[in-house]
Structures are given as structure tokens and as C-alpha cells.
């Protein structure tokens, strides 16, 4: 058994760690609240955009829009939204595992645009072709960043640099659940016409459907990227809060166990000292 001093030193060290993890948990919880609100606020816009495209679906049938063109897949582009910092449990590991599984299932050459330091470091060390890297926003999501990623993806797809574009991110479900997701962004599949929607002949559109599509389809790509970033940011904060909460709980349990060991060691030390005193007193009496 370790000595009293050693156990006391370990208790003090773990208490300091517990203070740090508790503080990080509180910070992550505060950031998660704002990020979750932002992610939830972005969903209605993306859903409404999808509903509008569904209304215009009949006009997509014979319209050769650049974002709808399909061709043999030789190169793919992937926008990867990873963690910026560590101490978030298995958040980044799960996303990288899902991404690698996806890339292995595709024989096409992959060009990766990565947001987040953890993902960039991980993918570069393993020899992946990272053509763009940027820090993952921790609070406010810059509109210029979203437009830059969207414009790059659309331009590379339109000029044939890549034949498909995907988004890889962790979809936010709850603070304890983040679901790694890889979804195709381009080419966009023509939205299916839902039962009961009016046909194009039943609705008068101003301006014309094609003009609307020319303007809405690029914005739809913007909306999908913004939504994915918002979900990823919320997921990272949720994973970090959960991880730090678990670390704080574990530290508390360790402190309890070490305190019990400390009390036992201290009691044994006192008992030993008393025994030595009694033995010394008996020795003096015999003299």
C-alpha cells in the first residue's frame, strides 16, 4: 500500500484535474446551448428550401442545370467537418472511421476539404489528399466561410475537377448522441414530387421556374453546408460536455477511493506508532 504522503499527493492532483474538467464541462455546456439553438434555427430554412424545390420538381425533369448533371465518377470531393480541439471523447474518431469506410468503398480519387484541426492532422498523417484546410468555427459561423466552401464545391463540380461532392460530418441528435454522416451534395438529385402537390401547369410562377431554379439551387447548396457546419459545431460541444462530465465523475470516484485508502493508511500508521510507544514503555519498565 502506498504511503500516506503519496496518497495525499495523488488526491490533491486528482482534485485539480476535477476542477479543470468541471470548468471545461460548464464552458462546453454554455457553448452547446448557443450552438444547439443555431442548429435548430437553421433547420426550418433548409426544410423550406427543400419544400420549394419539391414544388418546382416538375420543371427539373428536362432542365440541364449544371448542378444536376451526372457523369461517370472518377474523382470525388469531400467536405469534412471535424473537431477543432480534443477532449471530446470519440467524436472525431467515429467521424474519421465513417469517412475512411466511405472512401474505401469508392475507388475514385478523393480530394478533401477539411474544417477542423483534428481532422486535418489525422487525414494528412494517413496520406489523404487534403486540398483545403480551415479552422472549425467554435461559435459564430461565418457566412463568408460557407459561401467559400459552397462556391469551391460548385466550381469544381461544374468544371469537371470532381464528378461528385459529399459532406462528411457528425449530425447532432443530442448532447450524448452525434451520428457520423456522409451525404451526397452534388450532383443534386431532382426532388421527388410528393403526392398531392400541384403540378407546374397548375401554378403560375413569377419569375419563370428556370430562373427560380438558377437562383435557388446554389443557395440550396449553401443551406446544406451551413446546416452541416451548425450540426457539427453543436455535436462537438455536446461530445466535449459529455466527455468532461464523465471525466469529472470518474475523478470524484477516484478521490473517494483514495480518501478511503488514505484513512486506512493513516489509521495503520497511527496503530503502528502506538504499538511502538507501548513496546518502548514496556521495555523501560523491564529495565
URMORA-V187964 format. One record per run of one state. SS is the DSSP state (alpha for helix, beta for strand, coil for the rest). FROM is the first residue (numbers start at 0). TO is the last residue. If there is no record, write none. Layout:
SS&FROM&TO + SS&FROM&TO
This chain:
coil&0&2 + alpha&3&54 + coil&55&55 + alpha&56&59 + coil&60&64 + alpha&65&67 + coil&68&73 + beta&74&80 + coil&81&89 + alpha&90&103 + coil&104&107 + beta&108&114 + coil&115&115 + alpha&116&124 + coil&125&128 + beta&129&133 + coil&134&141 + alpha&142&157 + coil&158&162 + beta&163&173 + coil&174&175 + beta&176&185 + coil&186&198 + alpha&199&201 + coil&202&207 + alpha&208&285 + coil&286&286
